[in-house]
Amino acid sequence: AAINLLFWEGTDTFSSMSCLVAGTTMLLLLLFTFGASISLGIFVPLLYVGAAFGRAWAALFPDRFNVHTYAIVGATASLNGVARVLVSLTVIMIETTNLATFASPLMVVCLAS
């Protein structure tokens, strides 16, 4: 539910600082659980961290960047940076967001990350 809020809520819903704090907190918790060999998963927390950091970046410049786009692209980049699943992650994100027009940008982000 939190990832969907980062993807689809309005521009003024989350400040850049709140996204940075939430993303950093989740990243630290993820690093702790991953390093402790606790089986809590890495897929969804990485999506959340990337969405929070992407939205935080776009919230710094609300006139120039779309926070929804940067949240989706940030989530894709953070997960692909760890998992390295180019085509399947692109398809998963297209199906999750129902935005088929994002196929090319998500592929480019996956290749870059």
N, C-alpha and C positions, 0 to 999 in steps of 0.2 A: 504494500500500500504506500509506503514511503517513497519508493522509486516512482510510482505513478504520480504522486504529488509533485516530485521534482520535475517530472516530464511535462505535466499538463497544467499546473496551477498558474495563475496570472503572474505578470511581471513583478508586481509589488508584494507578492506574498512572502517571499523569503529575501532577506538582505544578503549581501555578499558575505558579511561576517558570520551570519548564522549558518550559511552553507559551508564555509570554511571550517567552522568549529565542529559541525556535524560530520563532515567528511574526514577531518583529522581524527576525531574520536573513534569513528568506525574503523579507520585505517589502523589505529593503534590497537584496538580490540582484535582486529583481524590478524595483525602481526603476532599478538600474544597467543591467540588460539592456534594459529598455524604453526608457530614455533613450539608450542607445547604438545603438539601432536594430538590435539583434541579434534574429534571428527565432527565439526560443526559446519563444514562447507566453506567454499571460497567463491563460488559463482555469484550469488546474490550480493554478498557484501562488496565485492569488487564493482559490480554494477552500481551499487549505491554510492560508493566512494567516487567513482568517475562521474556520476550524474551530479553529485554535490559540488565537486571541483569545477566541472564544466559550467554549471549554472552560476557558481560564484564568479567565475571569470567573465561570463556574459553580463552578470549583474553590475559589474564595475563600469560597463559602458552600455547602459540600457538603450541609448539612442542608436547605437551602431550594430549591436548584436542581438539576436533572438535567443532568449534564455532557454526556450524549449529545444531548439536545435542544438545548442551547446551542451545541454544536459544529456541528450540522446547520443551525441557524438562522443562526449566525454566518457559516458558509461561504456560505449563500445570500445574505445581506445584503452581504457584501464583494464578491462577484462581480456582483451586480445593481447595486451602486453605481457600477461602472465600465462594465459591458456594457449595462445597461438593456434586458434581455430578460425582461419580466415573466412572461408565460405559459409560454414555452418553458423558462425556467430552473426554474420551479415544477414543470413536468412532468419535467424532467431529474432534479431532486432527489428527486421522488417515486419515479421509476423506479430511481434509484441506491440509495436507502435502503429501498425496498419498504415505505414507510409511507404508505399512501393517506390515513390520518387526519391527516396533516400538511398537507393541501392548503390549508385556510383559513389556518393560521398562516404558512405560507410565502408565500401571496399577500399577507397583511398586511405581512410583512417586506419583500417586494419593493416594495410600494407606498410604504412608509416610507423605504426606502433610495433 
